[in-house]
Amino acid sequence: MTRGSRKTIGVVIAIDTNLIVRALTGDDAEQSARVRALLGEEDLFVPTTVLLEAEWVLRTVYRLDASRAIEAFVGLPRIRLEHPQYVSHALKLARAGFDFADALHHAAAGAAGCDSFLTFDRELAKLPQTEAPPVRLL
């Protein structure tokens, strides 16, 4: 996308994974304070890929209930998501015990109108068949 054809999303500032991590963990007092101040002052755009990485970092590095932390973060009033419907779907399935990343991939496939979602992941294949698209083992 060229600079002149920039798509307007109604928000000016996009944030990276490390800002979400600082906001949720407080592991660096100075940076955490800066992020928390920003959260109250600006509308912030969060790309779906940033949420995916943040969930992974919070779960694997910080050993947090990452889906619950992400859910709290995206519920903040000034947070704007790239694909809120994907994130909502992924968080719903994460609450039911599914992996957040797998659920996010599944949501994207459903939004694209795919007929099925193929995987080798037996846990993901346990997704209720009421969820579209149906998950099938290869």
Secondary structure, DSSP 8 states (H G I E B T S, - for coil): --GGG----S--EE--HHHHHHHHH--SHHHHHHHHHHHHHS-EEE-HHHHHHHHHHHHHTS---HHHHHHHHHTSTTEEES-HHHHHHHHHHHHTT--HHHHHHHHHHHHTT-S-EEES-TTGGGS-TTSSS-EEE-
